[in-house]
Amino acid sequence: MKKYLSLIAIVVMAFSLVSCDCCGHKDKEKSCCSKDAKEAACCKKEKPCCAKDSCSVKIKKVVITAYVEIKSDKVADFLAGAQDVLAKSKAEEGNITYNLFADLKEKNKFVFVEEWKSPAAVDTHFATDHFKAFGAVLEKFAASPAVIKIFEVLNEK
């Protein structure tokens, strides 16, 4: 259970550590930049602003990478347990891609690479039964806590 809670804590921390790009302030709710500065940078699409909803810059998608190291003798069990979360996550309405890749040199290391249509789709995913159940799989088979990185993609070329 501790590893599952660690996974959730890492995800929550990753969301909370996203800082304002116009000033670097960690709390997006505070008025850290003047409204004029935020709107000018944001609406010209030079930089995202603290108040993303108040201008034309919108998040295009969310990309998540989750690096996991599995106990060497539990790799087959982990892969079997991951099948449910892979299939059901790919079927979610807000999912773009959801893949699991294996390290070619270290056979017990894996990375999940996920793309979601919006932050709301990620929130919905984190609330699903299959995602929560996968926490128990990780708890049983992980050699160390997962390392999760969440990226908000504002523009693609």
C-alpha positions as CSV (number, residue, x, y, z in Angstrom):
1,M,0.0,0.0,0.0
2,K,2.9,2.4,0.7
3,K,4.2,2.2,-2.9
4,Y,0.7,2.9,-4.2
5,L,0.4,5.9,-1.9
6,S,3.9,7.0,-3.0
7,L,2.7,6.8,-6.6
8,I,-0.3,9.0,-5.9
9,A,1.8,11.4,-3.9
10,I,4.3,11.7,-6.8
11,V,1.5,12.5,-9.2
12,V,0.0,15.1,-6.9
13,M,3.4,16.7,-6.4
14,A,4.1,16.7,-10.1
15,F,0.9,18.7,-10.7
16,S,1.6,21.1,-7.9
17,L,5.2,21.8,-9.0
18,V,4.2,23.2,-12.3
19,S,5.1,26.9,-12.1
20,C,4.0,30.0,-13.8
21,D,6.0,30.6,-16.9
22,C,5.7,34.3,-16.8
23,C,7.4,34.7,-13.4
24,G,8.3,31.2,-12.1
25,H,6.0,31.5,-9.1
26,K,4.9,28.1,-7.8
27,D,1.3,29.1,-6.8
28,K,-0.7,29.8,-10.0
29,E,-3.6,31.1,-8.0
30,K,-1.7,34.1,-6.6
31,S,-1.5,37.2,-8.6
32,C,2.2,36.8,-9.4
33,C,2.2,38.7,-12.6
34,S,0.3,41.8,-13.5
35,K,-2.8,41.0,-15.5
36,D,-1.5,43.1,-18.4
37,A,1.8,41.1,-18.5
38,K,0.0,37.8,-18.3
39,E,-2.5,38.7,-21.1
40,A,0.2,40.2,-23.3
41,A,2.5,37.2,-23.1
42,C,-0.3,34.7,-23.0
43,C,-2.4,36.0,-25.8
44,K,0.6,36.6,-28.1
45,K,1.4,32.9,-27.4
46,E,5.0,33.9,-26.4
47,K,4.6,32.3,-23.0
48,P,1.8,30.5,-21.2
49,C,0.4,32.6,-18.3
50,C,-0.9,31.8,-14.9
51,A,-4.5,32.2,-15.9
52,K,-4.6,29.9,-18.9
53,D,-8.4,30.1,-19.1
54,S,-8.4,33.8,-19.5
55,C,-6.6,33.9,-22.8
56,S,-6.2,32.0,-26.0
57,V,-3.5,29.6,-25.0
58,K,-5.0,26.2,-24.3
59,I,-3.3,22.9,-23.4
60,K,-3.2,20.7,-26.5
61,K,-2.5,17.5,-24.5
62,V,-0.9,16.0,-21.4
63,V,2.1,13.6,-21.7
64,I,3.0,11.4,-18.8
65,T,6.0,9.2,-18.4
66,A,6.2,6.7,-15.5
67,Y,9.4,4.9,-15.0
68,V,9.1,1.7,-13.0
69,E,11.7,-0.8,-11.8
70,I,10.3,-4.3,-11.1
71,K,11.8,-7.0,-8.8
72,S,13.8,-9.2,-11.2
73,D,11.8,-12.4,-10.3
74,K,8.4,-10.6,-10.7
75,V,8.7,-9.2,-14.3
76,A,6.3,-11.8,-15.8
77,D,3.8,-11.2,-13.0
78,F,4.1,-7.4,-13.5
79,L,3.5,-7.7,-17.2
80,A,0.5,-9.9,-16.7
81,G,-0.9,-7.4,-14.2
82,A,-0.2,-4.5,-16.5
83,Q,-2.4,-5.9,-19.3
84,D,-5.7,-4.7,-17.7
85,V,-4.6,-1.1,-17.1
86,L,-3.1,-0.9,-20.6
87,A,-6.2,-2.2,-22.3
88,K,-8.7,-0.2,-20.3
89,S,-6.7,3.0,-20.3
90,K,-6.4,2.9,-24.1
91,A,-10.2,2.6,-24.3
92,E,-10.8,5.7,-22.2
93,E,-12.4,8.6,-24.1
94,G,-9.6,11.1,-23.2
95,N,-6.7,8.8,-24.1
96,I,-4.6,9.4,-27.2
97,T,-1.9,6.8,-26.5
98,Y,-1.0,4.5,-23.6
99,N,2.1,2.3,-24.0
100,L,4.5,0.3,-21.9
101,F,8.1,0.0,-23.1
102,A,10.8,-2.3,-21.8
103,D,14.4,-1.3,-21.3
104,L,16.5,-3.4,-23.7
105,K,19.5,-3.7,-21.4
106,E,17.9,-3.9,-17.9
107,K,15.0,-6.4,-18.4
108,N,13.3,-5.3,-15.1
109,K,12.9,-1.6,-16.0
110,F,9.9,-0.2,-17.9
111,V,8.4,3.1,-18.9
112,F,4.8,3.9,-19.4
113,V,4.3,6.7,-22.0
114,E,0.8,8.2,-22.1
115,E,-0.8,11.0,-24.0
116,W,-4.1,12.5,-22.9
117,K,-6.4,15.0,-24.5
118,S,-6.6,17.3,-21.4
119,P,-5.8,17.6,-17.7
120,A,-9.4,16.6,-17.1
121,A,-8.9,13.4,-19.0
122,V,-5.9,12.7,-16.7
123,D,-8.0,13.4,-13.6
124,T,-10.7,11.0,-14.9
125,H,-8.0,8.3,-15.6
126,F,-6.6,8.6,-12.1
127,A,-10.1,8.1,-10.6
128,T,-10.8,4.9,-12.6
129,D,-10.9,1.5,-10.9
130,H,-8.4,0.0,-13.3
131,F,-5.8,2.7,-12.5
132,K,-6.4,2.2,-8.7
133,A,-6.2,-1.6,-9.0
134,F,-2.9,-1.2,-10.9
135,G,-1.5,0.5,-7.8
136,A,-1.8,-2.9,-6.0
137,V,0.2,-4.5,-8.9
138,L,2.9,-2.0,-8.5
139,E,3.0,-2.4,-4.8
140,K,3.5,-6.1,-5.1
141,F,6.1,-6.1,-7.8
142,A,8.0,-2.8,-7.8
143,A,11.6,-2.7,-6.6
144,S,11.4,1.0,-6.0
145,P,8.9,3.9,-6.2
146,A,7.8,4.9,-9.7
147,V,9.3,8.1,-11.2
148,I,6.5,10.0,-12.9
149,K,6.8,13.1,-15.0
150,I,3.8,15.1,-16.3
151,F,4.1,17.5,-19.2
152,E,1.5,20.0,-20.5
153,V,1.9,20.4,-24.2
154,L,0.7,23.9,-25.3
155,N,1.7,23.7,-28.9
156,E,2.9,21.1,-31.4
157,K,4.8,21.6,-34.7
